[in-house]
Amino acid sequence: HVQLVESGGQLVQAGGSLRLTCAFSGRTFSKYALGWFRQAPGKEREFVASFSWTGDRTYYSDAVQGRFTISRDHIQNTVDLQMNNLKPEDTAVYYCYVEAPRVYWGQGTQVTVSS
């Protein structure tokens, strides 16, 4: 039974930083693509950042490139999203996912950036 649980979302001022964590359980995820999406109110879910299935490549959306960093811990079975220089437009529910091979999603964690 695959489970993904996000944590770390909260209210922060513009220019601040947050670190989100996604904890995986139910399987070994070392050979699967995984990462983060987000969904703002009234908008579609959009890609944020990910690791390739080989684990040696990372990808970022243009909106977060240079501000966000994705990392993973194979021992703890977690993937983190370090978010710096946050902007009000980063406000969204952030979801982690894994393609194993079907896509599993977490329940999401709310990030709110005030101006």
Contacts in CASP RR format, 6 or more apart in sequence:
PFRMAT RR
TARGET T0000
AUTHOR 0000-0000-0000
METHOD contacts of the structure
MODEL  1
HVQLVESGGQLVQAGGSLRLTCAFSGRTFSKYALGWFRQAPGKEREFVAS
FSWTGDRTYYSDAVQGRFTISRDHIQNTVDLQMNNLKPEDTAVYYCYVEA
PRVYWGQGTQVTVSS
1 26 0 8 1.000
2 24 0 8 1.000
2 25 0 8 1.000
2 26 0 8 1.000
2 27 0 8 1.000
2 98 0 8 1.000
2 100 0 8 1.000
2 104 0 8 1.000
3 24 0 8 1.000
3 25 0 8 1.000
3 26 0 8 1.000
3 106 0 8 1.000
4 22 0 8 1.000
4 23 0 8 1.000
4 24 0 8 1.000
4 96 0 8 1.000
4 97 0 8 1.000
4 98 0 8 1.000
4 104 0 8 1.000
4 105 0 8 1.000
4 106 0 8 1.000
4 107 0 8 1.000
5 22 0 8 1.000
5 23 0 8 1.000
5 25 0 8 1.000
5 106 0 8 1.000
5 107 0 8 1.000
6 20 0 8 1.000
6 21 0 8 1.000
6 22 0 8 1.000
6 94 0 8 1.000
6 95 0 8 1.000
6 96 0 8 1.000
6 106 0 8 1.000
6 107 0 8 1.000
6 108 0 8 1.000
6 109 0 8 1.000
7 20 0 8 1.000
7 21 0 8 1.000
7 22 0 8 1.000
7 23 0 8 1.000
7 109 0 8 1.000
8 18 0 8 1.000
8 19 0 8 1.000
8 20 0 8 1.000
8 21 0 8 1.000
8 109 0 8 1.000
9 18 0 8 1.000
9 20 0 8 1.000
9 94 0 8 1.000
9 109 0 8 1.000
9 110 0 8 1.000
9 111 0 8 1.000
10 18 0 8 1.000
10 110 0 8 1.000
10 111 0 8 1.000
10 112 0 8 1.000
11 112 0 8 1.000
11 113 0 8 1.000
11 114 0 8 1.000
12 18 0 8 1.000
12 86 0 8 1.000
12 111 0 8 1.000
12 112 0 8 1.000
12 113 0 8 1.000
12 114 0 8 1.000
13 113 0 8 1.000
13 114 0 8 1.000
14 86 0 8 1.000
14 87 0 8 1.000
14 88 0 8 1.000
14 113 0 8 1.000
14 114 0 8 1.000
14 115 0 8 1.000
15 84 0 8 1.000
15 85 0 8 1.000
15 86 0 8 1.000
15 87 0 8 1.000
15 113 0 8 1.000
16 84 0 8 1.000
16 85 0 8 1.000
16 86 0 8 1.000
16 113 0 8 1.000
17 82 0 8 1.000
17 83 0 8 1.000
17 84 0 8 1.000
17 85 0 8 1.000
17 86 0 8 1.000
18 83 0 8 1.000
18 86 0 8 1.000
18 111 0 8 1.000
19 80 0 8 1.000
19 81 0 8 1.000
19 82 0 8 1.000
19 83 0 8 1.000
20 36 0 8 1.000
20 80 0 8 1.000
20 81 0 8 1.000
20 83 0 8 1.000
20 94 0 8 1.000
20 96 0 8 1.000
20 109 0 8 1.000
20 111 0 8 1.000
21 78 0 8 1.000
21 79 0 8 1.000
21 80 0 8 1.000
22 35 0 8 1.000
22 36 0 8 1.000
22 78 0 8 1.000
22 79 0 8 1.000
22 80 0 8 1.000
22 81 0 8 1.000
22 96 0 8 1.000
22 106 0 8 1.000
23 76 0 8 1.000
23 77 0 8 1.000
23 78 0 8 1.000
24 34 0 8 1.000
24 77 0 8 1.000
24 78 0 8 1.000
24 79 0 8 1.000
24 98 0 8 1.000
25 77 0 8 1.000
27 100 0 8 1.000
28 77 0 8 1.000
29 77 0 8 1.000
29 98 0 8 1.000
29 100 0 8 1.000
30 55 0 8 1.000
30 74 0 8 1.000
31 53 0 8 1.000
31 54 0 8 1.000
32 53 0 8 1.000
32 98 0 8 1.000
32 99 0 8 1.000
32 100 0 8 1.000
32 101 0 8 1.000
33 50 0 8 1.000
33 51 0 8 1.000
33 52 0 8 1.000
33 53 0 8 1.000
33 98 0 8 1.000
33 99 0 8 1.000
34 50 0 8 1.000
34 51 0 8 1.000
34 72 0 8 1.000
34 79 0 8 1.000
34 96 0 8 1.000
34 97 0 8 1.000
34 98 0 8 1.000
34 99 0 8 1.000
35 48 0 8 1.000
35 49 0 8 1.000
35 50 0 8 1.000
35 51 0 8 1.000
35 70 0 8 1.000
35 79 0 8 1.000
35 81 0 8 1.000
35 96 0 8 1.000
35 97 0 8 1.000
35 98 0 8 1.000
36 48 0 8 1.000
36 49 0 8 1.000
36 50 0 8 1.000
36 70 0 8 1.000
36 79 0 8 1.000
36 81 0 8 1.000
36 94 0 8 1.000
36 95 0 8 1.000
36 96 0 8 1.000
36 97 0 8 1.000
37 45 0 8 1.000
37 46 0 8 1.000
37 47 0 8 1.000
37 48 0 8 1.000
37 94 0 8 1.000
37 95 0 8 1.000
37 97 0 8 1.000
38 45 0 8 1.000
38 46 0 8 1.000
38 48 0 8 1.000
38 90 0 8 1.000
38 92 0 8 1.000
38 93 0 8 1.000
38 94 0 8 1.000
38 95 0 8 1.000
38 111 0 8 1.000
39 45 0 8 1.000
39 46 0 8 1.000
39 92 0 8 1.000
39 93 0 8 1.000
39 95 0 8 1.000
40 89 0 8 1.000
40 91 0 8 1.000
40 92 0 8 1.000
40 93 0 8 1.000
43 92 0 8 1.000
45 95 0 8 1.000
46 61 0 8 1.000
46 63 0 8 1.000
47 59 0 8 1.000
47 61 0 8 1.000
48 60 0 8 1.000
48 61 0 8 1.000
48 63 0 8 1.000
48 64 0 8 1.000
48 68 0 8 1.000
48 81 0 8 1.000
48 94 0 8 1.000
49 58 0 8 1.000
49 59 0 8 1.000
49 60 0 8 1.000
49 61 0 8 1.000
49 64 0 8 1.000
49 68 0 8 1.000
49 69 0 8 1.000
49 70 0 8 1.000
49 81 0 8 1.000
50 58 0 8 1.000
50 59 0 8 1.000
50 70 0 8 1.000
51 57 0 8 1.000
51 58 0 8 1.000
51 59 0 8 1.000
51 70 0 8 1.000
51 72 0 8 1.000
51 79 0 8 1.000
52 58 0 8 1.000
52 59 0 8 1.000
53 99 0 8 1.000
55 72 0 8 1.000
58 70 0 8 1.000
60 66 0 8 1.000
60 68 0 8 1.000
60 70 0 8 1.000
63 89 0 8 1.000
64 83 0 8 1.000
64 90 0 8 1.000
67 83 0 8 1.000
67 84 0 8 1.000
67 85 0 8 1.000
67 86 0 8 1.000
68 81 0 8 1.000
68 82 0 8 1.000
68 83 0 8 1.000
68 84 0 8 1.000
69 81 0 8 1.000
69 82 0 8 1.000
69 84 0 8 1.000
70 79 0 8 1.000
70 80 0 8 1.000
70 81 0 8 1.000
70 82 0 8 1.000
71 79 0 8 1.000
71 80 0 8 1.000
71 82 0 8 1.000
72 78 0 8 1.000
72 79 0 8 1.000
72 80 0 8 1.000
73 79 0 8 1.000
73 80 0 8 1.000
79 96 0 8 1.000
81 94 0 8 1.000
83 90 0 8 1.000
83 111 0 8 1.000
86 111 0 8 1.000
86 113 0 8 1.000
87 113 0 8 1.000
88 113 0 8 1.000
88 114 0 8 1.000
88 115 0 8 1.000
89 113 0 8 1.000
90 111 0 8 1.000
90 113 0 8 1.000
91 111 0 8 1.000
91 112 0 8 1.000
91 113 0 8 1.000
92 111 0 8 1.000
93 108 0 8 1.000
93 109 0 8 1.000
93 110 0 8 1.000
93 111 0 8 1.000
94 108 0 8 1.000
94 109 0 8 1.000
94 110 0 8 1.000
94 111 0 8 1.000
95 105 0 8 1.000
95 106 0 8 1.000
95 107 0 8 1.000
95 108 0 8 1.000
96 105 0 8 1.000
96 106 0 8 1.000
96 108 0 8 1.000
97 103 0 8 1.000
97 104 0 8 1.000
97 105 0 8 1.000
97 106 0 8 1.000
98 104 0 8 1.000
END
